[in-house]
Amino acid sequence: MPNSLYLVQFKQLTELLVEYQWLWRPMPMAHARLPWSSCPELCEWLSTLDISQAAQWKAAPNQVAEQLANWWPALAAIPRLTDVPEAKMAAVAMDERLGVGVPGRKWAQIRAYLSAVPTQPSTQRYLEWCAGKGYLGRAVAASTPARVDSLEWQQALCEQGQAYAEQHQLPMQFHHLDAFSDAALPVIHRCDHALALHACGDLHVHLLRQAVAADLNAISVSPCCYQLITGKTYQPLSDAGQQAGFVLSKTDLKIAVQEAATGGERVRRQRYQEVTYRLGFDEWQRDAFQSDQYLPLPAIQKSQLNDGFEAFCHWGAAQKGLPVSSDTDFTPYLARGEARFVILEQINVVKSAFRRALELWLALDRVLYLEQHNYHVDLVQFCAPSLTPRNLLIHATRR
C-alpha cells in the first residue's frame, strides 16, 4: 500500500495545482500582455520588474511563492509541500581516472548519484538503462563486485563503451537494443538492480513498468525531461494519479524542467536573441494577417540566428507558408519582440513558483506506483540544484 505521507503530500499538491492552475498554465510566448487582468495587484507588481529583476526572482521560486501568498495565502504552503530530504550519502571509492573524458559536470553527478544509492549486498547484476557510452556503468563496475549490463540503442556508443570496458577490465556487457523492444526484456529480467540517471520521459516510465514486471529487487531512477512522451497528455502511473483527473499537456510538463538558465552569459544572450526573434515574428504575423493567436515556429539551428532578424522572419514565413510583401520593413517588429520578452519573463516569474510543485507531483506519481507494487520507496535529493536541477532520486527496494 502507498506510504500515507507520500500519498498525503501528493493529494495536497494535486489540490493546490488544480486550484491555482489559472496562475501557472498560461503559455508565456502566447501572451502580448500579462494574462491576469483580473488581478491588478499582481500585474502591478510584475510590471515593476525588468529583465534582470525577473531573472533574480525566477532563481528564487520559494520567495515568489511567499510574494504570491500576499494575495493567495494558500500558496505559502508551496515551500513545505516541495521540501525533499537530502540523501544520506556514502563514500564511493573509485579510480578518478575513469572520469577522464566524461563531459561537463556529468562525472560529479554520477558520483553524487552513486553516493546516494544504497548498496544491495545481494546484487549480482546491475542494469544500466539508456547507457550511452556507459559512464555510469563504468563507475558502478569499478566500485562494486557486481556485473553491469548496459542497454543502449546506438550501436556506435555500445562499441565505444564495450571497448573502454575491455581496455580497463571492467565487468560490463553492452547490449545494442531498443529499450522499448521485447528483445530488451531478457536483459532486464536477469538483473537485480536497475539504475537510470536522467533517463528521459517515456524511457524512465517504461523502465519502471518493466522493472516491476520483472520483480527486480531494487530500482534507482533519477527522472528527467518529463515532457518527452509519445502521448498528447501525461498518463499517470499510480491509482492516485489516475483518480486525480489532473490533465497535463506536454507544454505543462515542460514547466517542471524550466530552471533559470545556468549556461553562462553566452547561453543567456543566445536565448534572448532567439526568443525575441520568435516574438518579433509573431508580432509581424499578427499585424500582417489580423491574427490574435500566437504562431509557434519549429526548432532552428542556433547558427541561423547570425543571419539577423529579417532573415529569421523570412525563414519563419516559409516554414508556415505565409506570403511576405517585398516592401515589408521588419525593423519595428524586433523592437516589439524585445518589449514582449519583458512580459514573457514577468509571466515566467509567476510560473517559477509552481515549477518544483509540478516536478514533485510527477515524481510522487512514480513513487506511489512503486509502492502499489510492493516496493519500499524513498524520494530524496542526491545533490545540490547547482550541480543539476534534476536532482530527485527515487530509490525502491522490493519488500
BELPE-V133303 format. One record per run of one state. SS is the DSSP state (H for helix, E for strand, - for the rest). FROM is the first residue (numbers start at 1). TO is the last residue. If there is no record, write none. Layout:
BEGIN
ss={SS SS}
from={FROM FROM}
to={TO TO}
END
This chain:
BEGIN
ss={- H - H - H - H - H - H - H - E - H - H - E - H - E - H - E - H - E H - E - E - H - E H - H - H - H - H - E - E -}
from={1 4 20 21 25 28 31 40 48 51 59 61 69 73 82 86 87 96 100 106 117 125 129 135 144 147 153 155 168 172 177 182 190 193 201 214 218 225 233 234 239 244 249 250 256 265 289 302 308 309 321 331 373 375 382 392 399}
to={3 19 20 24 27 30 39 47 50 58 60 68 72 81 85 86 95 99 105 116 124 128 134 143 146 152 154 167 171 176 181 189 192 200 213 217 224 232 233 238 243 248 249 255 264 288 301 307 308 320 330 372 374 381 391 398 399}
END
